[in-house]
Structures are given as structure tokens and as C-alpha cells.
Amino acid sequence: MNSTSLHLLKGIGYLISTVSVTLLAIVSWSSASKSPVLIACLLGGAATSIIGMFCRWLTYEIEKRQKER
């Protein structure tokens, strides 16, 4: 497997993880919507998870571009 394929696979993995977090948040919404604190925790947790995955993906993008130079 070449580096481009590995890079694509990493990106797909992060996309799948993002979809997973979103689906879990949707399922949890009915319980969390009963309390403002739980809503904040649910939205904050989902958002930070997605942002963290984006940051990891971005580091791979930056490393890939640096290696191409």
C-alpha cells in the first residue's frame, strides 16, 4: 500500500468516526434534551471529538505536503 492510499484510508477513518459521533449524539438527544447541562455536555463532547479528529487529519495533511517538497 503506497503513502497516498494510506493517507486516503486515514481520511476515510476519520470521516467514519465523525459520522459515528454524530449518530451517537442523535440517539442521545432525547435524554439529554431534558436538561440544559446535559445538552451542553452532549454538544460539547461531540464537537470536541470531531474537532480532535479534524486536527489529527490536518496534521497528516501537513506532513504529507512537507514530504512532497
N, C-alpha and C positions, 0 to 999 in steps of 0.2 A: 504494500500500500504506500503510495507516494505522499509527500507532505500536503499536497493540495487536497487529496482525498481525506486525509486525517483532519485537516482544518475544516473541511465541509462537515465531516462527521461530528466534530466538536460543536459546530454551529447548530446542527440539527439536534444534538443532545440538549443544548441549552434552550432551544425553541420548544422541545418536548417538555422540558422541566417547567418552562414558563406556562405552557398550556395546563400542565398538571396543577400548578399552584392556583391558577385561575379557576379551574374546575373545583378544586377543594374549597376555595373561597366561596364559590357559588353555592355549594352544598351546605356550607356552614352559615350562610347568610340568615336563614330563617331563625336559627337560635340566637345568633349574635345581634340581630336587629332589635331585640328586646331591651338592649342596654347600650347606652352611648359609649361606655368604656369598652364593651366587647366589640362594638363596631370599629372603634379606633384601633383596638388590638388586631382585629382581623385585617382591616385595610392596611395598617402599618406593617404587619407581618408579611402580607402578600406583596406589598410594594417593595419592602426591603429585600425580600427574596429575589424578586425579579430584577431589581437594581443590581444586586450582588452578582447574579448570573450575567447581566449585561456587562458589568465591569470585568469579569473573568473573560468573557468573549472578546471584549475590546483589547485586553492585554494580548490575546492570541493574534488579533488583527495587527496590532502594533509590532509584535515580534516578527510576524510573517513579513511585513513591509520592510523592517530593518534588515532581515536576512536577504531580501531581494535586492538590496542596494549593493 
